[in-house]
Amino acid sequence: MTLEFKLSEEEIELLPTDEDVAFYNEHGWYLSKKLLTDDETDELVNASERYYAGERDRALPLAPPKLAYWDPSKGDVQRHNDYVHYEHDGLAKILRKPLIGAVAARLAQTDEIRIFQSTLIYKPPISGEPSNIVPWHFDKHYWSSSSSDRMLTAFIPFHDCPPEMGTITMVDGSHRWQEIGSDDTVVRHFAERDRSQLDQMLAENAAYNGAEVTRVPITIPRGHMNFHHCRTYHGSGANVSDRPRRAISLHLQDGANRYREFPLSDGTLAAYNHDVLVRRTPNGHPDYADPDYCPTLWADR
């Protein structure tokens, strides 16, 4: 089945310009125009609250080995919940807005964008909560079983998101760095690693490239979103405001992305949570184009 996607004239005006695409290529991130209406951001808040209260339209058939899945028993920490685009139709309806995919396609310079993952995030307004600090990392390390280097992430807050709320912070231009020789620990999620190790990795990679570490906290107005390249270092700080920081990290893949075998030093292969969920390709590999888990968000045929 061939999917057709269209934008209104008003939406076309919201696409990145040639200058915006050049900025993304140079800096590794891009702050969009207002892609979501106030009604849509209100609905993201409401739908997320229903999700936290236990509402699901479908459940994962099994729990992948590294699934992020907060539940109330874990307490008032930073919440991460993966696969919300699969489990909850209210969230999925907004996340699958074609305009988001069209913006990503323009930045990645591809004609097709699929969802790779969606993570619902809630950062409580507790300034000393250790889990609120997201250390420096880049996403491609966790996607080593993906063939593409054009993958990107849309960070979508549900409200104005200034630095005091612990907004996402980019290491400007770091996607263009050559990576210093790394060991297998880079495929482990930042939540499983010591923060000082990740700080050191960032400093060493910058030095290897003769680069300054330029940190740019992104103030994101309501309805806007920040897109970043899969190799751009980023993190976030404490939420010192008086209200929770609510957001979704919408991870996106270009149409050419496929599963690839990525051997680790212990003889095993790098894996992603999809690998136990998605259908198989004819050669038996996980299919990262499975429409149930990795639906097409935009295609320009």
Secondary structure, DSSP 8 states (H G I E B T S, - for coil): --------HHHHTTS--HHHHHHHHHHSEEE----S-HHHHHHHHHHHHHHHTT--SS--SS--TT--B--GGG-SS-EEEE-HHHH-HHHHHHHT-HHHHHHHHHHHT-SEEEEEEEEEEEE-S-TT-GGG-EEEE-GGGGGTTB--S--EEEEEESS-B-GGGT-EEEETTGGGS------GGGGS-GGGS-HHHHHHHHHHHHHHTT----EEE--B-TT--EEEETT--EEE----SSS-EEEEEEEEEETT--B---B-TTS-B---GGGGTS-B-TTS-B-TT-TTTS-EEEE--
